[in-house]
Amino acid sequence: MHWPHAFERGDNLFPKNPDGTMRYDYIDYKETWKAMEKLISKGLVRAIGLSNFNSCQIDDILSVASVKPAVLQVECHPYLAQNELIAHCHQRGLVVTAYSPLGSPDRMWKHPDEPVLLEEPGIKKLAEKYSKSPAQILLRWQVQRKVIVIPKSVTPARILQNLQVFDFKLTAEEMSYIGSLNKNWRYIVPMVTVDGKLVARDAGHPLYPFNEPY
């Protein structure tokens, strides 16, 4: 389930009002989860999971689930370390998958003033120490803290490079340093302009997940 909040049903994946705001549905995500569990019982899928759910919403699902979520997929990188959420999931037996683990530097809608994770001086210094790329340092950090990473690339050489993170190990001090870079900075949040200001598009929905601390 990609988000805990839903858009209005229909053929349009992103239905909008005349003023550009989104048209939502207010179905409880627990109902959606129960529908997904039926896919398991019918043998149509082998596992089901969550994406972009906060800790309270995860526990809400667990309270009714006959099939436990296999995974939680969330944006996660040193600027958004997600330490509390990862601990929450691991305590409940959920695997965590990090999307945008490199800070999604190639996305089209990035803001020119946002921090660039791959240019972080300390990360570049570690890359020099281990003769690795900054991306490999970021991926190794996740691997060592038992988080699955799904970096995106269309370049064969980079895809291969992203797999070459098992021949070195960061020290405890280096792991701690990378974790200390946390800014609670989200790169992947749908935004809209309201009264000349950029705001989170879905923040007004009662099930929007990012209004909670984690």
C-alpha positions as CSV (number, residue, x, y, z in Angstrom):
1,M,0.0,0.0,0.0
2,H,1.8,3.0,-1.3
3,W,0.2,5.7,1.0
4,P,-2.1,5.5,4.0
5,H,-4.3,8.2,2.4
6,A,-6.3,7.6,-0.8
7,F,-7.3,9.6,-3.9
8,E,-10.9,9.7,-5.3
9,R,-11.7,6.5,-7.2
10,G,-11.8,6.6,-11.0
11,D,-9.7,6.3,-14.0
12,N,-7.7,9.5,-13.2
13,L,-4.7,8.5,-10.9
14,F,-4.4,12.1,-9.7
15,P,-7.9,13.6,-9.6
16,K,-8.0,17.4,-9.0
17,N,-10.4,20.1,-8.2
18,P,-10.7,23.1,-10.5
19,D,-8.4,25.0,-8.1
20,G,-5.7,22.4,-8.5
21,T,-6.1,20.7,-5.1
22,M,-6.4,17.0,-5.0
23,R,-9.7,15.1,-4.7
24,Y,-9.4,12.5,-2.0
25,D,-11.1,9.4,-0.7
26,Y,-11.3,8.9,3.1
27,I,-11.4,5.1,3.2
28,D,-9.7,3.6,6.2
29,Y,-6.4,2.0,5.2
30,K,-7.3,-1.1,7.4
31,E,-10.1,-1.9,4.9
32,T,-7.6,-1.7,2.0
33,W,-5.2,-4.0,4.0
34,K,-8.0,-6.6,4.4
35,A,-8.6,-6.5,0.7
36,M,-4.9,-7.0,0.1
37,E,-4.9,-10.0,2.4
38,K,-7.5,-11.7,0.1
39,L,-4.9,-11.6,-2.6
40,I,-2.7,-13.8,-0.4
41,S,-5.5,-16.2,0.3
42,K,-6.2,-16.5,-3.5
43,G,-2.6,-17.2,-4.2
44,L,-2.3,-14.1,-6.4
45,V,0.7,-12.6,-4.5
46,R,3.2,-14.1,-2.0
47,A,3.7,-11.1,0.2
48,I,2.1,-7.7,0.9
49,G,3.6,-4.6,2.6
50,L,3.4,-0.9,3.4
51,S,5.0,2.3,2.2
52,N,5.1,5.7,3.7
53,F,3.3,4.7,6.9
54,N,4.2,6.2,10.3
55,S,4.7,4.1,13.5
56,C,1.1,4.6,14.7
57,Q,-0.4,3.6,11.4
58,I,1.9,0.5,11.3
59,D,0.6,-0.6,14.7
60,D,-2.9,0.1,13.6
61,I,-2.5,-2.3,10.7
62,L,-0.9,-4.9,13.0
63,S,-3.9,-4.7,15.3
64,V,-6.2,-6.1,12.6
65,A,-3.8,-8.0,10.3
66,S,-4.1,-11.7,9.8
67,V,-1.2,-11.4,7.4
68,K,1.6,-9.3,8.9
69,P,3.2,-6.7,6.5
70,A,6.4,-8.1,5.1
71,V,8.1,-4.8,4.7
72,L,7.9,-1.0,5.2
73,Q,9.3,1.1,2.4
74,V,10.2,4.7,3.2
75,E,12.5,7.4,2.1
76,C,15.7,6.9,4.1
77,H,19.2,8.4,3.9
78,P,21.6,10.2,6.3
79,Y,19.6,13.4,6.0
80,L,16.5,11.4,6.9
81,A,17.9,8.7,9.1
82,Q,14.6,7.3,10.3
83,N,16.2,5.7,13.3
84,E,13.1,5.6,15.5
85,L,10.9,4.2,12.7
86,I,13.5,1.6,11.8
87,A,13.7,0.4,15.4
88,H,9.9,0.4,15.6
89,C,9.7,-1.9,12.6
90,H,12.5,-4.2,13.6
91,Q,10.9,-4.7,17.0
92,R,7.8,-5.9,15.2
93,G,9.5,-8.1,12.7
94,L,9.1,-5.8,9.7
95,V,11.9,-5.4,7.2
96,V,12.7,-1.8,6.2
97,T,13.5,-0.8,2.6
98,A,15.0,2.6,1.9
99,Y,14.0,4.4,-1.2
100,S,16.0,7.4,-2.5
101,P,19.0,6.3,-0.4
102,L,21.3,8.6,-2.3
103,G,19.1,11.7,-2.0
104,S,17.4,11.3,-5.4
105,P,19.8,13.8,-7.1
106,D,18.5,13.3,-10.6
107,R,14.8,13.9,-10.0
108,M,13.3,16.7,-12.2
109,W,11.6,18.7,-9.4
110,K,14.5,19.2,-7.1
111,H,15.0,22.6,-5.6
112,P,18.2,24.4,-6.4
113,D,18.8,25.3,-2.7
114,E,18.3,21.9,-1.2
115,P,21.2,20.0,0.4
116,V,23.0,17.6,-1.9
117,L,23.7,14.4,0.0
118,L,26.4,13.1,-2.4
119,E,28.3,16.3,-1.9
120,E,28.4,16.0,1.9
121,P,32.1,16.7,2.8
122,G,32.3,13.9,5.4
123,I,30.8,11.3,3.1
124,K,33.3,12.3,0.4
125,K,36.2,12.0,2.9
126,L,35.1,8.5,3.8
127,A,34.8,7.6,0.1
128,E,38.5,8.7,-0.3
129,K,39.5,6.6,2.7
130,Y,38.0,3.4,1.4
131,S,38.6,4.1,-2.3
132,K,34.9,4.0,-2.9
133,S,32.3,6.4,-4.3
134,P,30.1,8.5,-2.0
135,A,27.1,6.4,-3.2
136,Q,28.8,3.2,-2.0
137,I,29.5,4.8,1.4
138,L,25.8,5.7,1.7
139,L,24.7,2.2,0.7
140,R,27.1,0.5,3.0
141,W,25.8,2.5,5.9
142,Q,22.3,1.2,5.3
143,V,23.5,-2.4,4.8
144,Q,25.3,-2.3,8.2
145,R,22.2,-1.2,10.0
146,K,20.1,-3.9,8.4
147,V,18.2,-1.7,6.0
148,I,17.5,-2.9,2.4
149,V,18.4,-0.3,-0.2
150,I,17.0,0.2,-3.6
151,P,19.1,2.9,-5.4
152,K,17.9,3.9,-8.8
153,S,20.1,4.0,-11.8
154,V,19.9,3.4,-15.6
155,T,23.7,3.4,-16.0
156,P,25.2,-0.2,-16.1
157,A,28.5,0.9,-14.5
158,R,26.7,2.5,-11.6
159,I,24.3,-0.4,-11.2
160,L,27.4,-2.7,-10.8
161,Q,29.1,-0.2,-8.5
162,N,26.0,-0.1,-6.3
163,L,26.4,-3.9,-5.7
164,Q,30.1,-3.6,-4.7
165,V,29.5,-2.6,-1.0
166,F,30.4,-5.9,0.7
167,D,34.2,-5.8,0.6
168,F,34.6,-3.1,3.3
169,K,33.1,-2.2,6.6
170,L,32.5,1.2,8.3
171,T,33.7,1.5,11.8
172,A,31.3,2.2,14.7
173,E,32.5,5.8,14.8
174,E,31.9,6.2,11.1
175,M,28.4,4.7,11.3
176,S,27.7,7.1,14.2
177,Y,29.0,10.1,12.3
178,I,26.9,9.3,9.2
179,G,23.8,9.0,11.4
180,S,24.6,12.3,13.0
181,L,24.0,14.0,9.7
182,N,20.2,13.6,10.1
183,K,18.2,16.8,9.3
184,N,14.8,15.2,9.1
185,W,15.0,16.3,5.5
186,R,12.6,14.8,3.0
187,Y,13.4,14.9,-0.7
188,I,10.3,13.0,-1.8
189,V,7.2,14.9,-0.7
190,P,4.6,15.9,-3.2
191,M,4.4,19.7,-3.1
192,V,2.0,22.3,-4.4
193,T,2.1,26.1,-4.4
194,V,-0.5,27.8,-2.2
195,D,-0.6,31.6,-1.9
196,G,2.9,31.7,-3.4
197,K,4.4,29.2,-0.9
198,L,5.3,25.6,-1.4
199,V,3.4,23.3,0.9
200,A,3.0,19.5,1.3
201,R,0.2,18.6,-1.1
202,D,-1.5,16.1,1.1
203,A,-0.8,17.4,4.6
204,G,-4.4,18.3,5.1
205,H,-5.6,14.7,4.8
206,P,-6.4,13.2,8.2
207,L,-4.4,10.1,7.3
208,Y,-1.3,12.0,6.0
209,P,1.6,10.1,7.6
210,F,4.3,12.8,8.0
211,N,2.5,14.9,10.6
212,E,3.7,12.5,13.3
213,P,7.3,12.5,14.6
214,Y,8.0,9.1,13.1
